[in-house]
């Protein structure tokens, strides 16, 4: 009897070392546009489509399955944004095929300003250019679905571990006259290994715009996040390196402007990740719990008279926005609010992923970390859908590009109401409560 008990204990220990019944699958697919002559996203000042490729851009996926059949699927893309249409269509296809809940799928983008446009936005496309953008977006939906299917087919026993590094090139870009200019230098790292310890994939994040390369760049690449992934895949043979964007809506890389700068920042991130991988990391265990909520964010009331004047403007971007708003108003469409997704996924009693839609300013990540001290948090902005900047009350009061001017280029009627901050914070608290995490209060 004693002999049997010892064997049972040994099996339990062995199971723990191999990932406690956890399986993981990893896959990748190039999403570099073909033909390459597509308009690039992120800078309204560009005057022509892309003319070349510095390196490929990718959609990558990790599927994690726990011992009870629960799942977490994370997709990373080297893109500026994820549209509502792509998010909805991809989610529907994956849910229908694999039977997972919406809360178990997290779609992210790096907010790369050197990738293709996926939405007709501030550019005036010719009919052929518009067809090119539309075809790319349609193919992208299929590509993301395919990469998840391939990752699912790759499921095998795995060990997950996490840690945190640091990188300091992300600088708050708000006006220097503003006294409060926070930053977040955290580099969260998730390692996916085989039971024998061989590294299969590494997922990492950072809160900083992928805008090292400016609007003068007309070659497709993944900016600093792309160079970081390439460097890590050189260092660790056979792995898949994946990047997710943090809450870096008011953070820019410094210095910036050249490919050398992008390579430099990519190397800095790769060094931070390598440092974590070579150190002591926390093992991630069962179970997987997830929550997903969609809330309404409200716009300040639109002044139609203002848009009647703005449509006469000499500024083509203001004129285009006014046309969109007046068209919507005359069709009776609701311009008062927009839907906003908030997501959380928890592994065991340790690692928690939080996914916030839109371009989220760094204040939100700092609030969450302060509200949940001691928690192992991976906080992603630009998740599931990227529609507009998500400011705090402080930033709304300060004014500037993020809460106000950006609305012109994104085609929204007015800034968000001051209640945006409390609504987003309440949604985060609620979705974390759904998965068993409460605030310290």
ZAVEX-232019 format. One line per 5 residues: number of its first residue (from 1); for each residue x, y, z of C-alpha. Coordinates in nm, 2 decimals. Example, Ala and Ser with C-alpha at 12.3 -4.5 7.8 and 13.67 -1.06 7.14 Angstrom:
2
1) 1.23,-0.45,0.78  1.37,-0.11,0.71
//
This chain:
441
1) 0.00,0.00,0.00  0.29,0.23,0.09  0.45,0.15,-0.25  0.13,0.25,-0.44  0.11,0.58,-0.25
6) 0.46,0.66,-0.34  0.39,0.60,-0.71  0.08,0.81,-0.69  0.28,1.10,-0.53  0.54,1.06,-0.80
11) 0.28,1.08,-1.07  0.13,1.39,-0.92  0.47,1.56,-0.91  0.55,1.45,-1.26  0.22,1.59,-1.38
16) 0.29,1.92,-1.21  0.63,1.95,-1.38  0.48,1.88,-1.72  0.21,2.14,-1.70  -0.07,1.98,-1.49
21) -0.25,1.85,-1.79  -0.22,2.16,-1.99  -0.18,2.14,-2.37  -0.08,2.41,-2.61  -0.07,2.46,-2.98
26) 0.12,2.73,-3.17  0.09,2.84,-3.53  0.18,3.14,-3.76  0.09,3.27,-4.10  0.24,3.55,-4.30
31) -0.01,3.83,-4.37  0.22,4.05,-4.58  0.00,4.20,-4.85  0.03,4.06,-5.21  0.04,4.27,-5.41
36) 0.24,4.50,-5.19  0.10,4.82,-5.34  -0.16,4.87,-5.07  -0.21,5.19,-4.87  -0.05,5.18,-4.53
41) -0.23,5.26,-4.20  -0.16,5.50,-3.92  -0.04,5.82,-4.09  -0.29,6.04,-4.27  0.00,6.23,-4.43
46) 0.10,5.95,-4.66  0.04,6.02,-5.02  0.08,5.69,-5.20  0.06,5.31,-5.14  0.34,5.09,-5.01
51) 0.63,5.04,-5.24  0.82,4.75,-5.08  0.87,4.51,-4.78  1.14,4.53,-4.51  1.02,4.20,-4.35
56) 0.70,3.99,-4.35  0.42,4.07,-4.11  0.24,3.79,-3.93  -0.08,3.66,-3.77  0.02,3.41,-3.49
61) -0.19,3.21,-3.25  -0.16,3.01,-2.93  -0.43,2.77,-2.82  -0.41,2.66,-2.46  -0.63,2.37,-2.33
66) -0.65,2.28,-1.96  -0.71,1.93,-1.81  -1.09,1.99,-1.80  -1.13,2.10,-2.16  -1.13,2.48,-2.09
71) -0.95,2.69,-2.35  -0.78,3.02,-2.41  -0.70,3.13,-2.76  -0.48,3.44,-2.82  -0.41,3.58,-3.17
76) -0.15,3.84,-3.23  -0.12,4.04,-3.55  0.14,4.29,-3.68  -0.14,4.53,-3.78  -0.26,4.88,-3.70
81) -0.60,4.78,-3.58  -0.88,4.52,-3.58  -1.21,4.63,-3.72  -1.55,4.55,-3.57  -1.63,4.34,-3.88
86) -1.32,4.13,-3.87  -1.35,4.08,-3.50  -1.71,3.96,-3.52  -1.66,3.74,-3.83  -1.34,3.57,-3.69
91) -1.50,3.51,-3.35  -1.82,3.36,-3.50  -1.62,3.12,-3.72  -1.39,3.01,-3.43  -1.68,2.97,-3.18
96) -1.88,2.77,-3.43  -1.60,2.54,-3.52  -1.45,2.47,-3.18  -1.74,2.54,-2.94  -1.55,2.79,-2.72
101) -1.70,3.09,-2.54  -1.64,3.44,-2.67  -1.45,3.51,-2.35  -1.19,3.24,-2.44  -1.08,3.42,-2.75
106) -0.85,3.73,-2.74  -0.77,3.91,-3.06  -0.48,4.16,-3.05  -0.29,4.38,-3.28  0.05,4.55,-3.23
111) -0.08,4.89,-3.36  0.18,4.88,-3.63  0.19,5.20,-3.84  0.40,5.03,-4.11  0.14,4.78,-4.21
116) -0.16,4.78,-4.45  -0.49,4.96,-4.41  -0.78,4.73,-4.34  -1.05,4.99,-4.33  -1.13,5.27,-4.58
121) -1.07,5.57,-4.35  -0.90,5.90,-4.40  -0.76,5.82,-4.75  -0.94,5.90,-5.08  -0.91,5.57,-5.26
126) -0.96,5.51,-5.63  -1.20,5.23,-5.70  -0.91,4.99,-5.76  -0.74,5.09,-5.44  -1.06,5.04,-5.25
131) -1.09,4.69,-5.40  -0.73,4.61,-5.29  -0.81,4.71,-4.93  -1.14,4.52,-4.92  -0.98,4.20,-5.06
136) -0.70,4.22,-4.81  -0.95,4.26,-4.52  -1.15,3.96,-4.65  -0.84,3.75,-4.68  -0.72,3.86,-4.34
141) -1.04,3.72,-4.18  -0.97,3.38,-4.34  -0.60,3.39,-4.25  -0.67,3.46,-3.88  -0.92,3.17,-3.88
146) -0.67,2.94,-4.05  -0.39,3.02,-3.80  -0.62,2.94,-3.51  -0.72,2.61,-3.68  -0.35,2.53,-3.73
151) -0.27,2.60,-3.37  -0.56,2.38,-3.25  -0.42,2.10,-3.46  -0.08,2.15,-3.29  -0.21,2.09,-2.94
156) 0.03,1.88,-2.73  0.14,1.86,-2.36  0.30,2.18,-2.25  0.45,2.37,-1.96  0.35,2.74,-1.92
161) 0.56,2.99,-1.72  0.55,3.37,-1.68  0.77,3.65,-1.57  0.83,4.03,-1.62  1.11,4.23,-1.77
166) 1.17,4.60,-1.82  1.23,4.83,-2.12  1.26,5.21,-2.10  1.24,5.35,-2.45  0.86,5.42,-2.43
171) 0.81,5.78,-2.35  0.49,5.97,-2.28  0.42,6.18,-2.58  0.18,6.43,-2.43  0.29,6.80,-2.43
176) 0.59,6.86,-2.20  0.39,7.14,-2.03  0.16,6.88,-1.89  0.28,6.78,-1.54  0.14,6.43,-1.52
181) 0.31,6.21,-1.80  0.30,5.85,-1.68  0.47,5.55,-1.85  0.47,5.18,-1.81  0.80,5.00,-1.87
186) 0.68,4.65,-1.79  0.76,4.37,-2.04  0.53,4.07,-1.95  0.65,3.74,-2.08  0.47,3.40,-2.12
191) 0.68,3.10,-2.22  0.53,2.79,-2.38  0.76,2.49,-2.35  0.75,2.12,-2.41  0.74,1.89,-2.10
196) 1.11,1.85,-2.13  1.16,2.22,-2.11  1.23,2.30,-2.48  1.09,2.64,-2.56  0.82,2.64,-2.83
201) 0.68,2.99,-2.82  0.71,3.31,-2.62  0.44,3.58,-2.59  0.55,3.92,-2.47  0.41,4.28,-2.45
206) 0.50,4.64,-2.41  0.30,4.96,-2.38  0.43,5.18,-2.66  0.31,5.29,-3.00  0.47,5.10,-3.29
211) 0.56,5.44,-3.45  0.94,5.43,-3.47  0.90,5.46,-3.84  0.71,5.77,-3.95  0.48,5.86,-4.23
216) 0.78,5.89,-4.46  0.82,5.51,-4.46  0.65,5.33,-4.75  0.78,4.98,-4.68  0.58,4.71,-4.50
221) 0.73,4.58,-4.17  0.63,4.53,-3.81  0.83,4.83,-3.66  1.01,4.76,-3.33  0.77,4.48,-3.23
226) 0.84,4.30,-3.56  1.22,4.34,-3.52  1.19,4.21,-3.16  1.01,3.90,-3.28  1.27,3.83,-3.55
231) 1.55,3.87,-3.30  1.40,3.63,-3.05  1.33,3.37,-3.32  1.70,3.39,-3.42  1.81,3.34,-3.06
236) 1.58,3.05,-2.98  1.58,2.81,-3.27  1.24,2.69,-3.38  1.02,2.91,-3.16  0.73,3.14,-3.25
241) 0.77,3.48,-3.09  0.45,3.69,-3.04  0.39,4.05,-2.94  0.08,4.21,-2.79  0.04,4.59,-2.74
246) -0.01,4.72,-2.39  -0.19,5.04,-2.29  0.04,5.26,-2.49  -0.20,5.51,-2.65  -0.01,5.81,-2.52
251) 0.34,5.65,-2.54  0.58,5.68,-2.83  0.93,5.52,-2.88  1.23,5.74,-2.83  1.43,5.80,-3.03
256) 1.24,5.74,-3.35  1.25,5.80,-3.72  1.47,5.54,-3.88  1.49,5.17,-3.94  1.80,5.17,-3.72
261) 1.59,5.31,-3.43  1.32,5.04,-3.49  1.59,4.77,-3.48  1.75,4.92,-3.17  1.41,4.91,-2.98
266) 1.34,4.56,-3.11  1.67,4.45,-2.97  1.60,4.62,-2.64  1.27,4.43,-2.60  1.44,4.10,-2.71
271) 1.71,4.15,-2.44  1.44,4.21,-2.18  1.25,3.89,-2.28  1.57,3.69,-2.29  1.65,3.81,-1.94
276) 1.32,3.68,-1.82  1.35,3.35,-2.00  1.70,3.29,-1.84  1.57,3.37,-1.49  1.33,3.21,-1.25
281) 0.97,3.21,-1.39  0.64,3.12,-1.23  0.47,2.80,-1.36  0.11,2.85,-1.48  -0.15,2.59,-1.38
286) -0.52,2.50,-1.41  -0.80,2.60,-1.43  -0.88,2.85,-1.70  -1.16,3.10,-1.61  -1.27,3.38,-1.84
291) -1.51,3.67,-1.86  -1.62,3.91,-2.14  -1.84,4.21,-2.12  -1.95,4.47,-2.38  -2.04,4.82,-2.24
296) -2.16,5.14,-2.41  -1.93,5.44,-2.41  -2.11,5.77,-2.48  -2.01,6.06,-2.69  -2.07,6.42,-2.59
301) -2.37,6.56,-2.78  -2.30,6.64,-3.15  -2.36,6.99,-3.26  -2.51,6.95,-3.61  -2.46,7.33,-3.69
306) -2.09,7.28,-3.62  -2.08,7.01,-3.89  -2.28,7.22,-4.13  -1.99,7.47,-4.10  -1.72,7.21,-4.10
311) -1.83,7.06,-4.43  -1.74,7.39,-4.59  -1.39,7.37,-4.44  -1.07,7.37,-4.66  -0.94,7.09,-4.44
316) -1.02,6.77,-4.63  -1.02,6.56,-4.31  -1.26,6.78,-4.13  -1.48,6.80,-4.44  -1.48,6.42,-4.47
321) -1.57,6.37,-4.11  -1.86,6.62,-4.14  -1.99,6.44,-4.44  -2.00,6.11,-4.25  -2.17,6.27,-3.95
326) -2.43,6.46,-4.15  -2.50,6.15,-4.35  -2.56,5.95,-4.04  -2.77,6.22,-3.88  -2.99,6.25,-4.19
331) -3.05,5.87,-4.19  -3.15,5.87,-3.83  -2.85,5.66,-3.71  -2.76,5.66,-3.34  -2.44,5.86,-3.30
336) -2.46,5.88,-2.92  -2.26,5.58,-2.82  -2.02,5.30,-2.92  -1.98,4.95,-2.79  -1.67,4.86,-2.60
341) -1.53,4.51,-2.52  -1.36,4.43,-2.19  -1.21,4.08,-2.13  -1.02,3.88,-1.86  -0.87,3.53,-1.85
346) -0.72,3.37,-1.54  -0.49,3.07,-1.52  -0.50,2.90,-1.18  -0.45,3.14,-0.90  -0.17,3.33,-1.07
351) -0.16,3.47,-1.42  -0.44,3.70,-1.54  -0.48,3.85,-1.90  -0.69,4.16,-1.93  -0.79,4.27,-2.28
356) -0.92,4.63,-2.34  -1.06,4.74,-2.67  -0.94,5.06,-2.84  -0.64,5.28,-2.80  -0.61,5.28,-2.42
361) -0.40,5.54,-2.24  -0.14,5.42,-1.99  -0.34,5.55,-1.69  -0.57,5.25,-1.71  -0.30,4.99,-1.68
366) -0.15,5.18,-1.39  -0.49,5.20,-1.22  -0.54,4.82,-1.26  -0.20,4.74,-1.12  -0.26,4.97,-0.82
371) -0.60,4.83,-0.76  -0.48,4.46,-0.77  -0.14,4.47,-0.60  0.06,4.15,-0.60  -0.14,4.00,-0.90
376) 0.05,3.87,-1.20  -0.12,4.09,-1.47  -0.07,4.09,-1.84  -0.27,4.40,-1.96  -0.33,4.44,-2.33
381) -0.49,4.74,-2.51  -0.59,4.73,-2.88  -0.78,4.40,-2.81  -1.07,4.25,-3.00  -1.15,4.58,-3.17
386) -0.97,4.91,-3.22  -1.21,5.20,-3.27  -1.09,5.51,-3.10  -0.88,5.65,-2.81  -0.99,5.57,-2.46
391) -0.89,5.87,-2.25  -0.92,5.93,-1.88  -1.10,6.24,-1.73  -0.76,6.40,-1.68  -0.67,6.37,-2.05
396) -1.01,6.49,-2.16  -0.96,6.80,-1.94  -0.61,6.85,-2.08  -0.73,6.83,-2.44  -0.50,6.75,-2.73
401) -0.48,6.48,-2.99  -0.59,6.17,-2.81  -0.93,6.28,-2.68  -1.01,6.55,-2.94  -0.82,6.59,-3.26
406) -0.80,6.21,-3.33  -1.18,6.20,-3.36  -1.15,6.40,-3.69  -0.94,6.12,-3.85  -1.14,5.84,-3.70
411) -1.48,5.98,-3.81  -1.65,6.01,-3.47  -1.89,6.29,-3.39  -1.75,6.42,-3.07  -1.52,6.34,-2.78
416) -1.63,6.08,-2.53  -1.82,6.19,-2.22  -1.63,6.23,-1.89  -1.79,5.92,-1.75  -1.57,5.71,-1.99
421) -1.31,5.65,-1.72  -1.55,5.53,-1.45  -1.73,5.31,-1.70  -1.42,5.14,-1.82  -1.28,5.09,-1.46
426) -1.62,4.95,-1.34  -1.62,4.71,-1.64  -1.27,4.59,-1.55  -1.36,4.54,-1.19  -1.67,4.35,-1.29
431) -1.51,4.12,-1.54  -1.23,4.04,-1.29  -1.49,3.97,-1.03  -1.65,3.73,-1.28  -1.33,3.52,-1.27
436) -1.29,3.53,-0.90  -1.06,3.83,-0.85  -1.16,4.11,-0.62  -1.01,4.45,-0.55  -0.81,4.51,-0.23
441) -1.09,4.73,-0.10
//
